[in-house]
Amino acid sequence: MAWLLTGGAGYIGSHIVEAFRGAGREVVVLDDLSSGFAEFVPDGVVVHEGRVEDPAAVAAALDAQPVDGVVHLAGLKYAGESVHVPLDFYRANVEGTRVLLEAMAAREIDRLVFSSSSATYGTMEGEVVTEDAPQRPESPYGESKLVGEWLIRDQARARPALRHTSLRYFNVVGSGSEHLVDHSPYNLFPLVFRALARGERPKVFGDDYPTPDGTCIRDYVHVSDLAEAHLRAAVLLEEGRELAPAYNVGRGEGVSVRQIVETILRAVGEEALGYDVVPRRGGDPARIVGSARLIERDFGWKPDLDLDAMVDGAWAAWNAPGTAEREARQDAARAARA
Ligand SMILES: NC(=O)c1ccc[n+]([C@@H]2O[C@H](COP(=O)([O-])OP(=O)(O)OC[C@H]3O[C@@H](n4cnc5c(N)ncnc54)[C@H](O)[C@@H]3O)[C@@H](O)[C@H]2O)c1
């Protein structure tokens, strides 16, 4: 029996493929390769190329071999872009989840781990956000992830055999292998690395936030720790354990953008270069930090890898062969779509 990973050729999905395979599970991938890379998927793992909102593509991936459960990561993820093309986000993230649930029900596949986001909370109140906090997303992206959670909840009410959980990731960074790289056009680490590659000073967007050093505070979690959380979710579902509908996956610690940029510059020996503070970007809340108490209690999961490990792994992967060529391919694909 296999687990289907939708979006398994992406940055996070490919780390989950490795974690599942490392734990002896068979894995198949459904991915349209719009932002993922076939070469991120190891030899021996079948990649079904297709969209998750296409019932025929989902059927092909589910029917090629018996499937035990699904980790659903496929979708669009840039909150800023979602403001301009909300319907694209609803099609991929909401319709995709609906089609997947329908196909799973038809085949009595009853284990689902959903890739949700801290973006479902919106601006938080207090120091750390817990899973029962009000969810008030501030972008079509966050809304589409919240609707995804609702679809799964409602389907499980109608079909109690379906057991599921949604993992609300905070800021995912780092690399667990040198060949798996975050190519996101907007995430902080690749933005800093691209500036360094051009010999430019990295940018910090805004230092007038109501935080101790004036820059935004985020909760960074290593992608390998996140992949391990998915594996534990899968194991618990296989064991028939009852899981909460949603878990935060972060370190429960706030780190400022200034601290991150300074850590990266120090790690790569570019402290003297410094960085430029530029005006705020729209839509960046001052502070997003999650409590990880619930996942620690129910999964026995604790994040292992600290900020230095996140920076060192990400930098090593960024400098490995293949990165520049994939960056160029991604730029060309994004330009063609624009
Ligand atoms: N990276 C983060 O910090 C973060 C934080 C919170 C949540 N998430 C969620 O985690 C998931 C994976 O994110 P990632 O950072 O690995 O991004 P990614 O873009 O690298 O991965 C997404 C994968 O899904 C594929 N895909 C996109 N739309 C598809 C569709 N309609 N049908 C089939 N495949 C499709 C892409 O080709 C890619 O391989 C996403 O759902 C994202 O919203 C990410």
The ligand as an SDF file (V2000), in Angstrom:
LIG
                    3D

 44 48  0  0  0  0  0  0  0  0999 V2000
    6.5480   27.1380    2.2740 N   0  0  0  0  0  0  0  0  0  0  0  0
    5.8920   27.5690    3.3600 C   0  0  0  0  0  0  0  0  0  0  0  0
    6.4620   28.2840    4.2160 O   0  0  0  0  0  0  0  0  0  0  0  0
    4.4520   27.1460    3.5940 C   0  0  0  0  0  0  0  0  0  0  0  0
    3.7730   27.6320    4.7240 C   0  0  0  0  0  0  0  0  0  0  0  0
    2.4570   27.2390    4.9500 C   0  0  0  0  0  0  0  0  0  0  0  0
    1.8320   26.3620    4.0820 C   0  0  0  0  0  0  0  0  0  0  0  0
    2.4980   25.9130    2.9720 N   0  0  0  0  0  0  0  0  0  0  0  0
    1.7810   25.0060    2.0700 C   0  0  0  0  0  0  0  0  0  0  0  0
    2.5900   23.8590    1.8400 O   0  0  0  0  0  0  0  0  0  0  0  0
    2.3090   23.3080    0.5500 C   0  0  0  0  0  0  0  0  0  0  0  0
    3.6280   23.0610   -0.1700 C   0  0  0  0  0  0  0  0  0  0  0  0
    4.3370   24.2890   -0.2340 O   0  0  0  0  0  0  0  0  0  0  0  0
    5.8020   24.4000   -0.8320 P   0  0  0  0  0  0  0  0  0  0  0  0
    6.4730   25.4960   -0.0840 O   0  0  0  0  0  0  0  0  0  0  0  0
    6.4390   23.0660   -0.9290 O   0  0  0  0  0  0  0  0  0  0  0  0
    5.4600   24.9660   -2.2760 O   0  0  0  0  0  0  0  0  0  0  0  0
    5.8300   24.4220   -3.7190 P   0  0  0  0  0  0  0  0  0  0  0  0
    5.2830   25.4250   -4.6780 O   0  0  0  0  0  0  0  0  0  0  0  0
    7.2790   24.0940   -3.7950 O   0  0  0  0  0  0  0  0  0  0  0  0
    5.0050   23.0720   -3.7790 O   0  0  0  0  0  0  0  0  0  0  0  0
    3.7030   22.9710   -4.2880 C   0  0  0  0  0  0  0  0  0  0  0  0
    3.6900   21.8050   -5.2490 C   0  0  0  0  0  0  0  0  0  0  0  0
    2.3640   21.6120   -5.7390 O   0  0  0  0  0  0  0  0  0  0  0  0
    2.3850   21.5720   -7.1690 C   0  0  0  0  0  0  0  0  0  0  0  0
    1.1130   22.1390   -7.6000 N   0  0  0  0  0  0  0  0  0  0  0  0
    0.7040   23.4290   -7.5200 C   0  0  0  0  0  0  0  0  0  0  0  0
   -0.5720   23.5420   -7.9700 N   0  0  0  0  0  0  0  0  0  0  0  0
   -0.9660   22.2890   -8.3170 C   0  0  0  0  0  0  0  0  0  0  0  0
   -2.1800   21.7510   -8.8160 C   0  0  0  0  0  0  0  0  0  0  0  0
   -3.2370   22.5290   -9.0500 N   0  0  0  0  0  0  0  0  0  0  0  0
   -2.2380   20.4250   -9.0650 N   0  0  0  0  0  0  0  0  0  0  0  0
   -1.1660   19.6160   -8.8350 C   0  0  0  0  0  0  0  0  0  0  0  0
    0.0140   20.0830   -8.3550 N   0  0  0  0  0  0  0  0  0  0  0  0
    0.0990   21.3970   -8.0940 C   0  0  0  0  0  0  0  0  0  0  0  0
    3.6020   22.3690   -7.5860 C   0  0  0  0  0  0  0  0  0  0  0  0
    4.1070   22.0140   -8.8510 O   0  0  0  0  0  0  0  0  0  0  0  0
    4.5870   22.0510   -6.4670 C   0  0  0  0  0  0  0  0  0  0  0  0
    5.3220   20.8910   -6.7420 O   0  0  0  0  0  0  0  0  0  0  0  0
    1.3930   24.3030   -0.1400 C   0  0  0  0  0  0  0  0  0  0  0  0
    0.0770   23.8250   -0.0540 O   0  0  0  0  0  0  0  0  0  0  0  0
    1.5510   25.5740    0.6830 C   0  0  0  0  0  0  0  0  0  0  0  0
    0.3940   26.3690    0.6510 O   0  0  0  0  0  0  0  0  0  0  0  0
    3.7870   26.2860    2.7110 C   0  0  0  0  0  0  0  0  0  0  0  0
  1  2  1  0
  2  3  2  0
  2  4  1  0
  4  5  1  0
  4 44  2  0
  5  6  2  0
  6  7  1  0
  7  8  2  0
  8  9  1  0
  8 44  1  0
  9 10  1  0
  9 42  1  0
 10 11  1  0
 11 12  1  0
 11 40  1  0
 12 13  1  0
 13 14  1  0
 14 15  2  0
 14 16  1  0
 14 17  1  0
 17 18  1  0
 18 19  2  0
 18 20  1  0
 18 21  1  0
 21 22  1  0
 22 23  1  0
 23 24  1  0
 23 38  1  0
 24 25  1  0
 25 26  1  0
 25 36  1  0
 26 27  1  0
 26 35  1  0
 27 28  2  0
 28 29  1  0
 29 30  1  0
 29 35  2  0
 30 31  1  0
 30 32  2  0
 32 33  1  0
 33 34  2  0
 34 35  1  0
 36 37  1  0
 36 38  1  0
 38 39  1  0
 40 41  1  0
 40 42  1  0
 42 43  1  0
M  CHG  2   8   1  16  -1
M  END
$$$$
